[in-house]
Amino acid sequence: MDFVSQPLPVSVNYMMSKHKSGANCSAAGECVSEVQRILRERFCHQRLPDKPMGLESQYKHLLELLRRTAVHGESNSVLIVGPRGAGKTMLLSCALRELLDLQEVKKNVLLVQLSGLLQTDDRIALREITRQLHLENVVGDRVFGSFAENLVFLLEALKKGDKSSSRPVFFILEEFDLFAHHKNQTLLYNLLDVSQSAQTPVTVVGLTCRLDVLELLEKRVKSRFSHRQIHLLSSLSFCQYRDAFRSKLSLPDDFPDSKFSQDWNVSILKLCEDKSVDEILRKHFNSSTDFRSLHLLLLLAVSRVSVSNPTLRAADILEASRMSNADTKANILHGLSILELCLIIAMKHLNDTYEGEPFNFQMVHNEFKKFIQRKSHSIHNFEQPVVLKAFEHLLQLELIRPVDAGVCKVQREYQLMCLMLDQTQFRPQWRARSGQLMQEKSDEMWQGDENTKGMTLQNSATLSTLACLSLA
């Protein structure tokens, strides 16, 4: 019996095509998730390069200094100076990595890392040094007469049992300039003093972005510093910056879906040729050559990739640039109440009247009452406690700040404040905000049933207030 192939019913064809499209969407979704995972890991967990690019001479100099301490027992001190993002920490990390790969150094050298942002005084710094050297049990409950005695005791405790020599110690001081603000600069004095002595092999490496850092040091501290400085100046060109943009977005050859990877990399090449993307990259390059800001831009752009938009578009880069350059303080204005906005207006008027002199709550409240007297039909007359609560909320949002915080205790109504918004932040954002609110209120008021159509007196007053504020 012959069977003649009959076409499948329409419902069966529909189900098969639906199943096939669902499978395609699932595969595309997995590819997009994998792309975002790879790129996020690349942007957030940066790996050290094999050798610092464009910093060969500085790298060689620093590596030789560290090697002399680790191998020959020489003491040194050096400052690495450069703008933020120039590669100071990366340069030091690469040099330490290569040095610690040596078998004779790996088990002998001790590393102590301090930061001026974390160790804000010598007591905290000494406790951190003790912790990183694993000498808490040795110190115990001992009481020392001075910082110097404590430090000498720690270094003595590091001496080897079979020889009279000590283990080399590298002291890494991030934000070196902040340590200069410690009382009497005791930490810097003792570390640099030990680095000059022949008893203990110590190298003090400071990292700072201040060119005038030596001017911050006391004379006795400066005299013990070797005055070795390694300067890092960015020599990155825009072509190199654009190549980095392309390479950081490209997918590796071992990506699970080779066709998706090929299409993605081709779209990235086309993206680099787009004029609007080129303008955005040039703007960011002129603002900062720090790759961390580029990583933030790319991270925001990659987060917009989805199954419906599986490739990166110029619009994604444009939106990411807008978000990364957004003024957060000006955006806070969008969430303020009418009362808080009125207080901001009053502070602005006081700033204009008294040429930026500080103000207190009482002055702002008096200005607010004047506004109510002029526009009594358009705004509710709030009681002083309510106004004070709104004023304190602005303080919590850091739109205003105390001038002399903690210097003297005065009543909160009379504590001097200054406004943290300038004209460029205030006017454009407020006009946009007031126009948006007026449109929303108008839509709400006019949309309703026959019984609620028309503006009430209260809604009319709200619109009038917004109009007055937008023209302030």
C-alpha positions in Angstrom: 0.0 0.0 0.0 1.5 3.3 -1.0 1.5 6.2 1.4 1.3 9.6 -0.2 3.0 12.3 1.9 0.4 14.8 3.0 1.1 18.3 4.2 1.0 18.7 8.0 -1.9 20.5 9.5 -1.5 24.3 10.0 -1.7 23.8 13.8 1.2 21.3 13.7 3.4 23.6 11.5 2.7 26.5 13.9 3.7 24.4 17.0 6.9 23.3 15.3 7.9 26.8 14.3 7.0 28.1 17.7 9.2 25.4 19.3 12.1 26.2 16.9 11.9 30.0 17.6 11.8 29.2 21.3 15.0 27.1 21.0 16.7 29.9 19.1 15.7 32.5 21.7 17.1 30.2 24.4 20.4 29.8 22.6 20.6 33.5 22.0 19.9 34.2 25.6 22.6 31.9 26.7 25.1 33.6 24.4 24.1 37.1 25.6 24.5 36.0 29.3 27.9 34.5 28.5 29.0 37.7 26.7 28.0 39.8 29.7 29.7 37.5 32.1 33.0 37.5 30.2 33.0 41.3 29.7 32.0 42.1 33.3 34.7 39.9 34.6 37.1 41.7 32.2 36.1 45.2 33.4 35.7 44.5 37.1 38.7 42.1 37.7 41.6 43.5 35.8 44.6 41.3 35.3 48.1 42.6 35.5 49.9 42.8 32.1 53.1 40.8 31.5 55.0 44.1 31.4 53.8 47.7 31.9 53.3 49.2 28.4 55.1 52.4 27.8 56.8 52.4 31.3 59.8 50.3 30.5 62.5 52.6 32.0 60.4 53.3 35.2 59.8 49.6 35.6 63.4 48.7 35.3 64.4 51.3 37.8 61.9 50.2 40.4 62.6 46.5 40.0 66.3 47.2 40.5 65.7 49.1 43.7 63.4 46.3 45.1 65.9 43.6 44.1 68.8 45.3 45.9 66.8 45.2 49.1 65.5 41.6 48.7 68.8 40.1 47.5 71.6 42.3 48.8 70.0 43.7 51.9 70.2 47.4 50.9 67.7 49.8 52.4 66.0 52.3 50.0 63.1 54.7 49.8 61.3 55.9 46.7 58.3 57.9 45.6 56.1 56.9 42.6 54.4 60.1 41.5 51.7 60.4 38.8 48.1 61.4 38.2 45.3 59.0 39.1 44.9 56.2 36.6 48.5 56.6 35.3 49.4 53.1 36.4 51.3 53.6 39.7 49.8 50.6 41.5 50.0 48.5 38.4 53.7 49.3 37.9 54.5 48.4 41.5 52.4 45.2 41.4 54.2 44.0 38.2 57.6 44.7 39.8 56.7 42.8 43.0 55.3 39.9 41.0 58.5 39.5 39.0 60.6 39.8 42.1 58.6 37.4 44.2 58.9 34.8 41.4 62.6 34.4 42.4 63.0 31.4 44.7 65.6 33.1 46.9 63.3 36.0 47.5 59.9 34.4 47.7 60.2 32.9 51.2 62.3 35.7 52.6 60.7 39.1 51.8 57.8 40.5 54.0 55.3 42.9 52.5 53.4 45.6 54.5 50.7 47.6 52.7 49.3 50.7 54.2 46.8 53.3 52.9 46.5 56.9 54.0 42.7 56.6 53.5 42.5 53.7 56.0 45.3 54.2 58.5 44.4 57.7 59.5 46.7 57.9 62.5 50.0 56.3 63.7 48.2 54.1 66.3 46.0 52.5 63.6 49.0 52.2 61.3 51.2 50.5 63.9 48.4 48.0 64.7 48.1 47.2 61.0 51.9 46.7 60.7 51.8 44.3 63.6 48.9 42.4 62.1 50.5 42.1 58.6 53.8 40.9 60.1 52.0 38.3 62.2 53.5 39.6 65.4 50.4 40.0 67.6 51.5 37.1 69.9 55.0 38.5 70.2 53.9 42.0 71.2 51.2 40.7 73.6 50.5 43.1 76.4 53.9 44.9 76.2 53.8 48.7 76.7 56.2 50.8 74.7 57.3 54.4 75.6 57.2 55.6 72.0 56.3 54.7 68.4 60.0 54.3 67.6 60.6 51.7 70.4 57.5 49.7 69.2 58.7 49.7 65.6 62.3 48.7 66.5 60.9 45.9 68.6 58.8 44.6 65.7 61.8 44.7 63.3 64.0 42.9 65.9 61.4 40.2 66.2 61.8 39.5 62.5 65.5 38.5 62.7 66.3 35.0 61.6 67.1 32.4 64.2 70.3 31.2 62.6 71.8 34.5 61.5 72.0 38.0 62.8 70.5 39.5 59.7 66.8 40.5 59.4 64.3 39.6 56.8 63.8 42.3 54.1 60.6 44.3 54.5 58.8 46.3 51.9 56.5 49.1 53.3 54.0 50.2 50.6 52.3 53.5 51.5 49.3 54.2 49.2 48.2 57.9 49.3 51.6 58.8 50.8 50.7 62.5 51.1 48.0 61.7 53.6 50.5 60.3 56.0 52.2 63.7 56.1 49.1 65.0 57.9 49.7 62.6 60.9 50.8 64.3 64.1 54.5 65.1 64.0 54.8 62.8 61.0 56.0 60.1 63.4 55.3 57.1 61.2 57.1 58.6 58.2 60.1 59.7 60.3 60.6 56.3 61.9 60.2 54.3 58.7 62.6 56.5 56.7 65.0 56.6 59.6 65.1 52.8 59.7 65.5 52.7 55.9 68.7 54.8 56.3 70.2 52.5 59.0 72.3 49.5 58.0 70.7 47.2 60.6 67.4 46.2 58.9 66.9 45.9 55.1 63.8 48.1 54.6 62.4 49.7 51.5 59.7 52.4 51.8 57.7 52.9 48.6 55.2 55.8 48.5 52.5 56.3 45.9 51.0 59.7 45.5 49.4 62.0 42.9 50.8 65.2 44.4 53.8 66.7 42.7 54.5 68.9 45.8 54.5 66.0 48.2 58.1 66.8 49.4 57.0 70.2 50.5 54.5 68.6 52.9 57.3 66.8 54.8 59.0 68.2 57.9 62.7 69.0 57.7 63.8 66.0 59.8 61.6 63.7 57.7 62.8 65.1 54.4 66.5 64.8 55.4 66.0 61.0 55.8 64.3 60.5 52.5 66.5 59.4 49.6 64.8 61.8 47.2 64.4 59.1 44.6 61.3 59.8 42.6 59.7 57.9 39.7 57.3 60.0 37.6 54.6 58.5 35.5 53.2 60.7 32.8 50.5 59.3 30.5 51.8 59.0 26.9 48.7 57.3 25.6 47.5 58.5 22.2 43.8 58.5 21.0 44.5 55.7 18.5 45.8 53.5 21.3 42.8 54.4 23.4 40.4 53.5 20.6 42.3 50.2 20.0 41.9 49.4 23.7 38.1 50.1 23.3 38.0 47.6 20.5 40.1 44.9 22.2 38.2 45.2 25.5 34.9 44.6 23.8 36.1 41.8 21.5 35.2 38.2 22.4 37.9 35.5 22.7 38.5 32.8 20.1 37.3 30.0 22.5 33.8 31.5 22.9 31.3 28.6 22.9 29.3 29.8 19.9 31.8 30.7 17.1 29.2 32.2 14.8 27.8 34.5 17.5 31.4 35.5 18.5 32.3 36.3 14.9 29.1 38.4 14.4 29.8 40.2 17.7 33.4 41.0 16.8 32.4 42.3 13.4 29.7 44.6 15.0 32.4 45.9 17.3 34.7 46.8 14.3 31.7 48.6 12.7 31.0 50.4 16.0 34.6 51.7 16.1 34.1 53.2 12.7 30.9 55.0 13.7 31.3 58.8 13.9 29.1 59.3 16.9 31.0 56.6 18.9 34.3 58.2 17.8 33.1 61.6 19.2 32.1 60.0 22.5 35.4 58.2 22.9 37.3 61.4 22.1 35.3 63.3 24.7 36.1 60.7 27.3 39.8 60.6 26.3 40.1 64.4 26.6 38.5 64.2 30.0 40.6 61.3 31.4 42.9 58.7 30.0 42.2 56.5 33.0 41.0 53.1 31.8 38.8 52.7 34.9 36.5 55.4 33.5 36.5 53.6 30.1 35.5 50.4 31.9 32.6 52.1 33.6 31.4 53.4 30.3 31.6 49.9 28.7 30.0 48.2 31.7 27.0 50.5 31.4 26.8 49.9 27.6 27.1 46.1 27.9 24.3 46.0 30.5 21.9 47.2 27.7 22.6 44.1 25.5 19.6 41.7 25.4 18.1 38.9 23.4 16.1 41.4 21.3 19.3 43.5 20.8 22.2 40.9 20.9 24.9 43.3 19.6 26.2 46.6 21.0 24.9 49.6 19.2 26.0 53.2 19.0 22.8 54.2 20.9 24.0 52.0 23.8 27.3 53.8 24.0 25.6 57.2 23.8 23.2 56.3 26.6 26.0 54.9 28.7 28.0 58.1 28.2 25.0 60.2 29.3 24.5 58.0 32.5 28.2 58.1 33.4 28.3 61.9 33.0 25.1 62.5 34.9 25.2 65.1 37.7 23.9 63.1 40.7 23.3 66.2 42.9 21.2 67.9 40.2 19.2 64.7 39.7 18.3 64.7 43.3 16.1 67.7 42.6 13.7 65.5 40.7 12.7 63.8 44.0 12.2 66.8 46.2 8.9 68.0 47.5 7.4 71.4 46.8 8.4 72.6 50.3 12.0 71.5 49.9 12.2 73.1 46.5 10.9 76.3 48.0 13.7 76.2 50.6 16.3 75.6 47.8 14.9 78.7 46.1 15.2 80.7 49.3 18.8 79.6 49.8 19.6 80.6 46.3 18.1 84.0 46.8 20.2 84.4 50.0 23.3 83.4 48.1 22.6 86.0 45.5 21.8 88.7 48.0 24.8 88.1 50.3 27.2 87.0 47.6 27.7 83.4 48.8 27.9 84.0 52.5 26.8 81.2 54.8 23.2 81.1 56.1 21.2 79.4 58.8 17.8 77.9 59.1 16.3 81.0 60.6 17.4 83.1 57.6 16.0 80.6 55.2 12.7 80.4 57.1 12.4 84.2 57.0 13.0 84.2 53.3 10.4 81.4 52.9 7.8 83.4 54.8 8.4 86.4 52.5 7.7 84.1 49.6 4.4 82.9 51.2 3.3 86.5 51.8 3.8 87.3 48.1 2.3 84.1 46.9 -0.2 83.3 49.7 -2.8 82.0 47.2 -0.4 79.4 45.7 1.3 77.6 48.6 0.3 76.2 51.9 1.6 78.0 55.0 3.7 75.2 56.6 4.4 75.3 60.4 8.0 75.9 61.4 8.6 72.3 62.7 7.6 71.0 59.3 9.9 73.4 57.5 12.7 72.5 59.9 12.2 68.8 59.0 12.4 69.6 55.3 15.6 71.6 56.0 17.1 68.6 57.8 16.2 66.3 54.9 18.2 68.6 52.6 21.1 68.3 55.0 20.9 64.5 54.9 20.9 64.6 51.1 24.1 66.7 51.3 22.5 69.5 49.2 23.6 71.7 52.1 26.4 71.2 54.6 27.5 72.8 57.8 30.3 75.3 57.5 31.9 74.5 60.9 30.8 71.0 61.8 31.7 70.1 65.3 33.6 73.2 66.2 31.1 74.7 68.5 27.7 73.5 69.7 24.9 75.9 68.7 21.2 75.5 68.2 20.4 73.7 65.0 18.3 76.7 63.8 21.3 78.9 64.0 24.0 76.6 62.6 25.7 78.1 59.6 25.2 76.2 56.3 26.3 76.6 52.7 24.4 75.5 49.5 26.1 72.7 47.6 24.4 73.5 44.3 25.7 76.1 41.8 23.8 77.9 39.1 24.7 75.4 36.3 23.3 72.5 38.3 20.2 74.3 39.6 18.4 76.2 36.7 18.4 73.6 33.9 17.4 70.7 36.1 14.7 72.8 37.9 13.1 74.1 34.7 12.9 70.5 33.4 11.5 69.3 36.7 8.9 72.0 37.0 7.8 71.6 33.4 7.5 67.8 33.9 5.4 68.2 37.1 3.1 70.8 35.5 2.4 68.5 32.6 1.8 65.6 34.9 -0.5 67.6 37.2 -2.4 69.0 34.2 -3.0 65.5 32.8 -4.2 64.2 36.2 -6.5 67.1 36.7 -8.2 67.0 33.3 -8.6 63.2 33.1 -11.6 62.1 35.1 -15.3 61.5 34.9 -18.0 64.2 34.5 -18.2 64.8 38.2 -14.4 65.5 38.6 -13.5 67.4 35.5 -12.1 70.8 36.0 -9.4 72.1 38.3 -9.9 72.4 42.0 -8.6 75.4 43.9 -5.8 73.3 45.4 -4.7 71.9 42.1 -4.7 75.4 40.6 -2.5 76.6 43.5 -0.1 73.7 42.9 0.3 74.7 39.3 0.7 78.3 40.2 3.4 77.5 42.7 5.3 75.4 40.1 5.1 78.2 37.6 6.4 80.8 40.1 9.3 78.5 41.1 10.3 77.8 37.5 10.7 81.5 36.9 12.7 82.1 40.1 
